[in-house]
Amino acid sequence: MDIITSTIIVAQNQEGKMSAEGYTTDQNQRNNLSECISRGLLKSLGVGSITFTSLYFGQRYFTRNLKGMRRSTIILSSTVFTGLAAYLTGKAALEECNKNFKRSVKQNKIRPS
């Protein structure tokens, strides 16, 4: 999980953007960002698995008497909606983490000398 989290942090380059504005971050703020991103990814993973399970079994239950409704169609539609739900949850969590990180850095106002 640390590898994925650090890859996302490097790709977003929030620390570099803050440095361009003249702010510096300390280790505590970077750790908080890393923890927040990890929690966001775990939340997204949880939402994805719960969404898939509920959609799959719900569609199976409600379409059990329909002819022509194949299992592959149910799996495919459940997967598409699960992917969308997990993506949107993860995106919202990452935006919230970045917003909190920026606010934390700006409140401390640690400027380089």
Wavefront OBJ file of the C-alpha trace (Angstrom):
o trace
v 0.000 0.000 0.000
v 2.920 2.329 0.706
v 4.175 1.914 -2.848
v 0.817 2.916 -4.324
v 0.461 5.809 -1.895
v 3.935 7.151 -2.588
v 3.359 6.829 -6.341
v 0.186 8.892 -6.089
v 1.901 11.511 -3.918
v 4.778 11.833 -6.385
v 2.413 11.984 -9.372
v 0.296 14.744 -7.828
v 3.390 16.735 -6.791
v 1.527 18.744 -4.136
v 4.738 19.418 -2.266
v 6.347 20.836 -5.402
v 3.369 23.087 -6.020
v 3.556 24.365 -2.459
v 7.307 24.988 -2.852
v 6.604 27.043 -5.967
v 4.314 29.221 -3.843
v 7.081 29.646 -1.271
v 5.917 27.189 1.374
v 7.848 24.273 2.809
v 6.434 21.172 4.421
v 7.629 19.212 7.393
v 7.696 15.452 7.910
v 4.525 15.453 10.004
v 2.512 17.078 7.217
v 3.869 14.610 4.649
v 2.988 11.699 6.950
v -0.532 13.048 7.412
v -0.948 13.305 3.643
v 0.301 9.756 3.173
v -2.082 8.413 5.823
v -5.002 10.330 4.360
v -4.338 8.994 0.866
v -4.041 5.440 2.222
v -7.369 5.791 4.022
v -8.962 7.204 0.873
v -7.751 4.296 -1.228
v -8.971 1.771 1.343
v -12.336 3.527 1.455
v -12.523 3.349 -2.328
v -11.664 -0.346 -2.262
v -14.351 -0.989 0.359
v -16.974 0.939 -1.563
v -16.048 -0.989 -4.695
v -16.446 -4.417 -3.155
v -19.686 -3.563 -1.390
v -21.078 -1.987 -4.557
v -20.182 -4.977 -6.711
v -21.685 -7.442 -4.268
v -24.935 -5.551 -3.825
v -25.346 -4.856 -7.546
v -24.531 -8.400 -8.590
v -26.873 -10.111 -6.145
v -29.561 -7.470 -6.616
v -29.538 -7.906 -10.377
v -29.489 -11.680 -10.023
v -32.504 -11.553 -7.725
v -34.580 -9.140 -9.788
v -33.784 -10.712 -13.155
v -34.085 -14.374 -12.147
v -37.302 -14.841 -14.181
v -36.182 -12.903 -17.261
v -35.217 -14.890 -20.309
v -32.063 -13.856 -22.089
v -30.429 -12.298 -19.032
v -27.027 -13.939 -18.952
v -24.686 -14.089 -16.019
v -21.952 -12.348 -18.015
v -24.239 -9.345 -18.585
v -24.880 -9.042 -14.865
v -21.167 -9.300 -14.075
v -20.268 -6.745 -16.738
v -22.836 -4.156 -15.642
v -21.934 -4.661 -11.983
v -18.255 -4.202 -12.810
v -18.860 -0.993 -14.770
v -20.898 0.629 -12.014
v -18.464 -0.603 -9.370
v -15.552 0.936 -11.235
v -17.384 4.233 -11.509
v -18.328 4.253 -7.828
v -14.805 3.355 -6.695
v -13.247 5.972 -8.989
v -15.532 8.749 -7.793
v -15.015 7.802 -4.144
v -11.248 7.702 -4.556
v -11.180 10.968 -6.461
v -13.217 12.740 -3.782
v -10.995 11.336 -1.032
v -7.808 12.462 -2.804
v -9.213 15.945 -3.380
v -10.104 16.187 0.304
v -6.613 15.035 1.315
v -4.948 17.567 -0.968
v -7.188 20.358 0.302
v -6.364 19.511 3.915
v -2.647 19.267 3.084
v -2.622 22.696 1.464
v -4.539 24.205 4.362
v -2.157 22.641 6.885
v 0.932 23.908 5.071
v -0.474 27.414 4.633
v -1.511 27.635 8.291
v 1.995 26.852 9.484
v 3.495 29.405 7.066
v 6.938 27.879 7.195
v 8.709 29.913 4.559
v 12.278 29.261 3.449
v 14.828 31.814 4.616
l 1 2 3 4 5 6 7 8 9 10 11 12 13 14 15 16 17 18 19 20 21 22 23 24 25 26 27 28 29 30 31 32 33 34 35 36 37 38 39 40 41 42 43 44 45 46 47 48 49 50 51 52 53 54 55 56 57 58 59 60 61 62 63 64 65 66 67 68 69 70 71 72 73 74 75 76 77 78 79 80 81 82 83 84 85 86 87 88 89 90 91 92 93 94 95 96 97 98 99 100 101 102 103 104 105 106 107 108 109 110 111 112 113
